[in-house]
Amino acid sequence: MALTLLATTHRVAPGLLTWRAWDALRSAASVRLRDGHPLLPSLRDAGIAAETVGEPDAARLVADARAAAPDAAVVWVAAPEGDEELMREIGALVVDDPLDVEVLHGSYDLPGARLLDLVSVMDTLRRECPWDRKQTHVTLVPYLLEEAYEVLDTIESGDYGALREELGDVLMQVAFHSAVAAERDDETAFTIDDVAGAIVEKLVRRHPHVFGDVTVSGADEVNANWEQIKAAERAAKSGAEASALDGVPMGQPALSLAAQLQRRARRMEAPAGLADGLAGGGDDLGERLFALVREAVERGVDPEAELRAVSRVFRDRVRAWERRRQHA
């Protein structure tokens, strides 16, 4: 006599259970689960007679398990989200009169399974929350930028404990944009699966040394191959009008924009003189800034990161000065 609590996950298709789980279900003295449980159709297809109830009765489950044959068990199929309260009630009932109670995991989450929860939550918010429902790709842009900069700030400050949450906020923006796009009924519509599929294809295509038969000697050759593959992609997309500067986002911060443009120009071995006279006879402040960026690129440093670093030092000095002034 025993009571088996069968736990499953809603993040895999119902019916995809372990061999031990199916064996326990087929050999059980009684199988019970809630009305509408997602596993119920699979049990019926397998010829397993299951008793459905509105809500489980812990006392009855324990009593029936005690009354079962010595080599048989009563199986309760827990709700996909778990039955913690029921388990506590059963635990209290068997403290003074022990019963063999087993928690059997019939299915497990695969890596990345919680992303399904994110998709589900995002779809629910899009339907039921007035604020989420009114958002568009355009109105979401500031939040995507803000969340990306918060990730950057977390990394630069070394606060890796907070990085998980900040990355989650960025991931939510990806899910949000995908939910908005999925609602369209024209050729621009796409789903989050399309987004994931596209990046998987790109990663496989750009890593032939991992997924193909290309051999590389090190990271430098990987980078060179990457650039060649990207050039081929640009040519296939834009034809004769393709440029190595295609895809450079002009809306990014000016320092990082100048650095990215210069890095790409250097890869093409563009003449250094192209950077002369950029101010066109006007104030040459921008041209001098551009030259500083070129110096940073040549030294292999990120001018945006360098300026942020000294800005943080300046911020700390100003705050220290404020505190000293307050206590003067």
C-alpha positions as CSV (number, residue, x, y, z in Angstrom):
1,M,0.0,0.0,0.0
2,A,1.4,3.3,-1.0
3,L,0.5,6.8,-2.3
4,T,2.2,8.1,-5.3
5,L,2.1,11.8,-6.2
6,L,2.9,12.2,-9.9
7,A,4.4,15.5,-10.7
8,T,4.5,16.8,-14.3
9,T,5.5,20.0,-16.0
10,H,3.2,22.0,-18.3
11,R,6.2,23.1,-20.3
12,V,6.3,19.9,-22.3
13,A,3.5,18.3,-24.2
14,P,1.0,16.2,-22.1
15,G,1.7,12.5,-22.4
16,L,5.5,12.9,-22.7
17,L,6.2,11.0,-19.5
18,T,9.1,8.9,-18.2
19,W,8.9,5.1,-18.4
20,R,8.6,5.0,-14.6
21,A,5.7,7.3,-14.7
22,W,3.7,5.2,-17.3
23,D,4.6,2.1,-15.4
24,A,3.2,3.6,-12.1
25,L,0.0,4.7,-13.9
26,R,-0.6,1.3,-15.5
27,S,0.0,-0.7,-12.4
28,A,-1.8,1.6,-10.0
29,A,-4.8,0.5,-7.9
30,S,-6.4,3.8,-8.7
31,V,-5.4,6.9,-10.7
32,R,-7.0,10.2,-9.8
33,L,-6.7,13.8,-11.1
34,R,-8.6,17.0,-11.4
35,D,-11.3,17.6,-14.0
36,G,-9.7,19.1,-17.1
37,H,-6.2,18.0,-16.3
38,P,-4.1,18.3,-19.5
39,L,-2.9,14.7,-19.0
40,L,-6.4,13.2,-19.0
41,P,-6.7,12.7,-22.8
42,S,-3.3,10.9,-22.9
43,L,-4.4,8.6,-20.0
44,R,-7.6,7.7,-21.9
45,D,-5.6,7.0,-25.1
46,A,-3.4,4.7,-23.1
47,G,-6.4,2.8,-21.8
48,I,-5.9,3.9,-18.2
49,A,-9.1,4.4,-16.3
50,A,-8.7,7.6,-14.2
51,E,-11.1,9.0,-11.7
52,T,-11.6,12.8,-12.0
53,V,-12.4,15.1,-9.1
54,G,-13.0,18.8,-8.5
55,E,-10.5,19.1,-5.8
56,P,-8.4,16.4,-4.1
57,D,-9.3,15.2,-0.6
58,A,-6.1,14.4,1.3
59,A,-7.8,12.3,3.9
60,R,-9.5,10.1,1.3
61,L,-6.3,9.7,-0.7
62,V,-4.5,8.5,2.4
63,A,-7.3,6.2,3.5
64,D,-7.6,4.6,0.1
65,A,-3.9,4.2,-0.2
66,R,-3.9,2.3,3.2
67,A,-6.7,0.1,2.0
68,A,-4.9,-0.8,-1.3
69,A,-3.2,-4.1,-1.9
70,P,0.3,-4.4,-0.5
71,D,1.9,-4.2,-4.0
72,A,-0.4,-1.5,-5.3
73,A,-0.5,2.2,-5.1
74,V,-3.0,5.0,-5.4
75,V,-1.6,7.6,-7.9
76,W,-2.6,11.2,-7.6
77,V,-1.6,13.2,-10.7
78,A,-0.7,16.7,-9.4
79,A,-1.6,19.9,-11.2
80,P,1.1,21.0,-13.6
81,E,1.9,24.0,-11.4
82,G,2.2,21.7,-8.4
83,D,0.1,20.7,-5.4
84,E,2.1,22.0,-2.5
85,E,-0.9,22.5,-0.2
86,L,-2.1,18.9,-0.8
87,M,1.4,17.6,-0.1
88,R,1.5,19.4,3.2
89,E,-1.9,18.0,4.2
90,I,-0.9,14.5,3.4
91,G,2.4,14.9,5.3
92,A,0.4,16.0,8.4
93,L,-1.9,12.9,8.1
94,V,0.9,10.4,7.9
95,V,3.1,11.7,10.7
96,D,1.7,9.5,13.4
97,D,0.7,6.6,11.2
98,P,3.4,6.3,8.5
99,L,2.5,5.5,4.9
100,D,4.8,5.0,2.0
101,V,4.4,8.3,0.1
102,E,6.5,8.8,-3.1
103,V,6.8,11.9,-5.2
104,L,7.4,10.7,-8.8
105,H,8.5,13.2,-11.4
106,G,6.9,12.1,-14.7
107,S,8.4,14.9,-16.8
108,Y,11.1,17.5,-16.5
109,D,11.7,21.0,-17.9
110,L,14.2,21.2,-20.7
111,P,16.8,24.1,-20.7
112,G,15.0,27.2,-21.8
113,A,11.6,25.9,-20.8
114,R,10.8,29.0,-18.7
115,L,10.8,31.0,-21.9
116,L,7.5,29.4,-22.6
117,D,6.1,31.0,-19.4
118,L,7.4,34.4,-20.6
119,V,5.6,34.0,-23.9
120,S,2.4,33.0,-22.1
121,V,2.6,35.9,-19.6
122,M,3.3,38.4,-22.4
123,D,0.3,37.2,-24.4
124,T,-1.9,37.5,-21.4
125,L,-0.7,41.0,-20.6
126,R,-1.2,42.0,-24.3
127,R,-4.9,40.9,-24.0
128,E,-5.8,41.9,-20.6
129,C,-3.7,44.9,-19.5
130,P,-4.8,48.3,-20.9
131,W,-1.3,49.7,-20.9
132,D,0.3,46.7,-22.5
133,R,-2.4,46.5,-25.1
134,K,-1.9,50.0,-26.4
135,Q,1.9,49.8,-26.9
136,T,3.4,49.7,-30.3
137,H,6.9,49.1,-31.7
138,V,7.5,52.9,-31.6
139,T,6.3,53.5,-28.1
140,L,8.4,50.6,-26.8
141,V,11.7,51.9,-28.2
142,P,12.6,54.1,-25.2
143,Y,12.1,51.2,-22.8
144,L,14.3,48.9,-24.9
145,L,17.1,51.5,-24.9
146,E,16.7,52.1,-21.2
147,E,16.8,48.4,-20.4
148,A,19.9,47.9,-22.6
149,Y,21.7,50.8,-20.9
150,E,20.8,49.4,-17.5
151,V,22.4,46.1,-18.5
152,L,25.5,48.0,-19.6
153,D,25.6,50.0,-16.3
154,T,25.3,46.8,-14.3
155,I,28.2,45.1,-16.1
156,E,30.4,48.2,-15.9
157,S,29.8,48.6,-12.2
158,G,30.5,44.9,-11.6
159,D,27.1,44.3,-10.1
160,Y,26.7,40.8,-11.5
161,G,24.1,39.9,-8.9
162,A,21.7,42.3,-10.5
163,L,22.6,41.2,-14.1
164,R,20.0,38.4,-14.2
165,E,17.1,40.8,-13.5
166,E,18.4,43.4,-16.0
167,L,18.8,40.8,-18.7
168,G,15.2,39.7,-18.0
169,D,14.0,43.2,-18.6
170,V,15.7,43.1,-22.0
171,L,14.3,39.7,-22.8
172,M,10.8,41.0,-21.9
173,Q,11.2,43.7,-24.5
174,V,12.0,41.1,-27.2
175,A,8.9,39.1,-26.2
176,F,6.8,42.3,-26.1
177,H,7.9,43.4,-29.7
178,S,7.2,39.8,-30.9
179,A,3.7,39.8,-29.4
180,V,3.0,43.1,-31.1
181,A,4.3,41.8,-34.4
182,A,2.3,38.6,-34.2
183,E,-1.0,40.6,-34.2
184,R,-0.4,41.9,-37.7
185,D,-2.0,40.2,-40.7
186,D,0.4,41.2,-43.4
187,E,3.8,40.1,-44.6
188,T,5.5,42.0,-41.8
189,A,4.0,39.8,-39.1
190,F,6.2,37.5,-37.2
191,T,6.2,35.5,-33.9
192,I,8.9,35.0,-31.2
193,D,9.6,31.6,-32.8
194,D,10.4,33.4,-36.0
195,V,12.8,35.7,-34.1
196,A,14.5,32.7,-32.4
197,G,14.6,30.8,-35.7
198,A,16.3,33.6,-37.5
199,I,19.0,34.1,-34.9
200,V,19.6,30.3,-34.8
201,E,20.0,30.2,-38.6
202,K,22.4,33.3,-38.5
203,L,24.5,31.8,-35.7
204,V,24.9,28.5,-37.5
205,R,25.6,30.2,-40.8
206,R,28.3,32.4,-39.3
207,H,30.0,29.6,-37.4
208,P,31.0,27.2,-40.1
209,H,34.0,26.1,-37.9
210,V,31.5,24.8,-35.4
211,F,28.6,23.6,-37.5
212,G,30.4,23.0,-40.7
213,D,33.7,21.6,-42.0
214,V,35.7,24.8,-41.8
215,T,38.9,24.7,-39.8
216,V,40.3,27.8,-38.0
217,S,43.5,28.5,-36.2
218,G,42.1,30.8,-33.6
219,A,39.8,33.7,-32.6
220,D,41.4,36.1,-35.2
221,E,40.5,33.7,-38.0
222,V,37.0,33.3,-36.6
223,N,36.5,37.0,-36.7
224,A,37.9,37.2,-40.3
225,N,35.5,34.5,-41.5
226,W,32.7,36.3,-39.7
227,E,33.3,39.5,-41.6
228,Q,33.5,37.6,-44.9
229,I,30.2,35.9,-44.2
230,K,28.6,39.2,-43.3
231,A,29.9,40.8,-46.5
232,A,28.4,38.0,-48.5
233,E,25.1,38.5,-46.7
234,R,25.1,42.2,-47.4
235,A,25.8,41.5,-51.1
236,A,23.0,39.0,-51.3
237,K,20.6,41.5,-49.7
238,S,21.6,44.7,-51.4
239,G,23.4,43.6,-54.6
240,A,25.6,46.2,-56.2
241,E,24.5,48.8,-53.7
242,A,25.9,46.8,-50.8
243,S,28.3,48.6,-48.5
244,A,30.4,47.6,-45.5
245,L,28.6,50.3,-43.6
246,D,25.2,48.7,-44.1
247,G,23.7,47.9,-40.8
248,V,25.5,50.6,-38.8
249,P,22.7,52.1,-36.6
250,M,22.9,55.9,-37.0
251,G,20.8,56.4,-34.0
252,Q,23.3,55.1,-31.5
253,P,25.4,57.4,-29.3
254,A,27.7,59.6,-31.3
255,L,31.0,58.3,-29.9
256,S,30.1,54.7,-30.5
257,L,28.7,55.6,-34.0
258,A,32.0,57.3,-34.9
259,A,34.0,54.4,-33.6
260,Q,31.9,51.8,-35.5
261,L,32.1,53.7,-38.7
262,Q,35.9,54.1,-38.4
263,R,36.4,50.4,-37.5
264,R,34.5,49.3,-40.6
265,A,36.4,51.8,-42.7
266,R,39.7,50.5,-41.4
267,R,38.7,46.9,-42.3
268,M,38.2,48.1,-45.9
269,E,41.6,49.9,-45.8
270,A,39.8,53.2,-46.7
271,P,42.2,56.1,-47.0
272,A,42.8,57.9,-43.7
273,G,42.3,61.3,-45.6
274,L,38.6,60.6,-45.8
275,A,38.4,61.9,-42.2
276,D,40.0,65.3,-43.1
277,G,37.9,68.4,-43.3
278,L,34.8,66.9,-41.9
279,A,33.6,70.2,-40.4
280,G,33.4,71.7,-43.9
281,G,34.8,75.0,-42.8
282,G,32.7,75.3,-39.7
283,D,33.5,74.8,-36.0
284,D,36.0,72.0,-36.0
285,L,35.0,70.7,-32.5
286,G,33.2,67.7,-34.0
287,E,36.2,67.0,-36.2
288,R,38.5,67.0,-33.2
289,L,36.2,64.7,-31.3
290,F,36.2,62.4,-34.4
291,A,40.0,62.4,-34.3
292,L,40.0,61.4,-30.7
293,V,37.7,58.6,-31.5
294,R,40.1,57.5,-34.3
295,E,42.9,57.5,-31.7
296,A,40.8,55.3,-29.4
297,V,40.0,52.9,-32.3
298,E,43.7,52.7,-33.2
299,R,44.6,51.8,-29.6
300,G,41.8,49.2,-29.5
301,V,39.7,50.8,-26.8
302,D,36.1,51.8,-26.8
303,P,35.7,55.6,-26.6
304,E,32.2,55.3,-25.3
305,A,33.3,53.1,-22.4
306,E,36.4,55.3,-21.8
307,L,34.2,58.5,-21.5
308,R,31.7,56.7,-19.3
309,A,34.5,55.6,-17.0
310,V,35.9,59.1,-16.4
311,S,32.3,60.4,-16.2
312,R,31.7,58.0,-13.3
313,V,34.9,59.3,-11.6
314,F,33.7,62.9,-12.1
315,R,30.3,61.9,-10.7
316,D,31.8,60.5,-7.6
317,R,34.0,63.6,-7.1
318,V,31.0,65.9,-7.4
319,R,29.0,63.8,-4.9
320,A,31.9,63.9,-2.5
321,W,32.2,67.7,-2.9
322,E,28.5,68.0,-2.2
323,R,28.8,66.0,1.0
324,R,31.8,68.1,2.2
325,R,29.9,71.3,1.5
326,Q,26.8,70.1,3.4
327,H,28.9,69.4,6.5
328,A,31.0,72.5,6.3
